[in-house]
Amino acid sequence: MPFTLTMPKLSPTMEVGTITKWRVQEGSFVKSGEVVFEVATDKATVEHNALDAGYLRKILLPEGKEAIVNQPLAIFTESQNESIENYQPEGVMPSVAPPMKEEISTEQTATVAKKTATIGLQASFVPEPPLSNYRFIEKADGVTASPLARKLAKEKNIDLSTIKGTGPNQRITSRDLDLGQPSGIVTFGRQEIPTIAPGSYEEESLSPMRKVISQRLQESKTFIPHFYVVQEVDAGPMVQLRAQLKNYNLLVSFNDFVVRASALALRAHPVINSGFHSVNNTIIRFKTVDISIAVSVEGGLITPIVRHADYKNLGELSSEVKKLAKLAREGKLSREEYMGGSFSISNLGMFGITEFSAVINPPQAAILAVGGLNDAPTIKEGKVVPGKVMKLTLSADHRVIDGMESAKFMKELQKLLENPAALLL
């Protein structure tokens, strides 16, 4: 008897998936539990195992194509020679395609429309067409050179504008290149003549992960009333403590200090450890401190979660964050390691960013943005001395959190980070 393999829902937020690779071929027998295909979801690229054994008779969706949840992907049969000629695959098809078996019900159509609709009434933002009639310059800033000289100059990274040519009409030839200066970002002139019309561009499709990121962040900024609280922290004590720990081969990052301090501050100020249920229009009071750590991965961003963060010491947090970040970049996080969370931390300090404001990750009500350590004058015992400072920015949902509670949380966080010995207890 034929049966249909459909796109599974591999996470609560998954709406579509892209088949990156079929692991079995048409005509082959697939055992129960055997990997059938790899699918890129909004969270990661994962393997999907067959639930039932059977013969793969026909692949309906080739590699590289996208399908909504429950869309037919392949036809299987229980026996090898069973006919599938008149079999109509089961499942839900995208609204842009005709139904495969029978007319899609009103309820199914509404579900698909809801999943594929753009949030709100977004204005049309489209790029201007390239200037196809643009008149290109014939030479680069008065520099004339033979084609061979230009080719060699590009390969050797030489600035042609620093060379006086010895050829006819001071034309630069290949034998003149030894007199040139290296080319770089700062240079006296251009070495190449542009050949592409101004405004030229190309477009690329959003990955499943990037689609969900764009949708959720747009929803967050559109419907959540963000407000921001900034606090500067004297990072000198953290720098000293980290150096002392390093002397005993105890390696922790400044982000580990922030995670530990945030966990303790959330325990002391549970209002920040909250969320908002937009369907029921109710406030969520999380009973556990589960901190989501933003990790940049290929094609997007994912937030693995440190569970019960307030019960773990600095060393445990450091090891767990490193492990989760590694799994995230390898696309090997399990569902339990990235679903949920009560509070988020996003750190761009390692890129030298002074400060920034992060977008809330719903249904959570707050996210902490962490800037880098920067040299700055600080006051010690009434004197101005060189020091290190770190800027923290809390983005909060004003439906759940008021300014006073945010201020108390940030001052608690500042106190903990400026007295980091307390984080070792």
Number of C-alpha atoms within 10 A of each C-alpha: 11 18 19 21 22 20 24 19 15 19 13 8 13 18 22 26 26 22 21 18 15 18 12 15 14 14 16 13 19 20 15 13 12 17 16 21 17 19 26 21 25 25 28 25 20 18 17 18 15 15 14 15 15 22 23 24 21 16 18 15 16 14 15 12 10 20 21 21 21 19 23 22 20 19 23 27 21 15 12 14 10 13 12 16 6 6 13 15 22 19 18 22 21 17 15 8 7 11 17 14 13 9 10 16 10 9 9 14 16 13 13 19 14 11 16 14 9 12 13 10 7 7 6 6 6 6 9 9 11 13 12 11 8 10 9 12 10 10 14 16 14 10 19 22 24 13 12 12 20 21 14 15 21 15 9 12 15 22 23 30 22 17 20 17 21 13 15 8 8 13 16 24 21 18 11 17 21 10 14 16 16 13 20 10 5 6 14 14 15 16 22 15 12 13 8 13 15 15 11 12 11 4 5 5 7 12 18 23 22 17 16 20 19 13 12 18 15 16 16 18 13 12 12 20 14 20 16 17 16 18 14 15 20 22 23 20 16 19 15 12 16 18 15 13 12 12 10 8 9 11 15 18 12 19 21 22 22 23 24 27 24 27 24 20 23 24 19 14 16 17 20 28 28 24 26 19 13 12 6 7 9 12 17 17 17 17 12 18 24 22 27 28 25 19 19 14 16 12 13 18 18 25 24 28 26 22 20 14 25 22 15 15 14 22 15 13 22 20 13 18 20 12 13 21 21 15 15 25 16 13 17 16 21 14 14 10 18 19 16 18 27 27 28 29 22 22 22 16 20 13 9 11 15 17 20 18 19 21 21 24 24 23 20 26 29 31 28 28 23 26 24 22 23 17 13 13 13 16 11 10 7 7 9 11 11 12 17 18 19 22 22 25 21 28 24 27 26 16 15 19 20 14 13 9 13 23 15 15 23 24 15 19 23 24 16 21 25 16 16 22 12 11 16 11 7
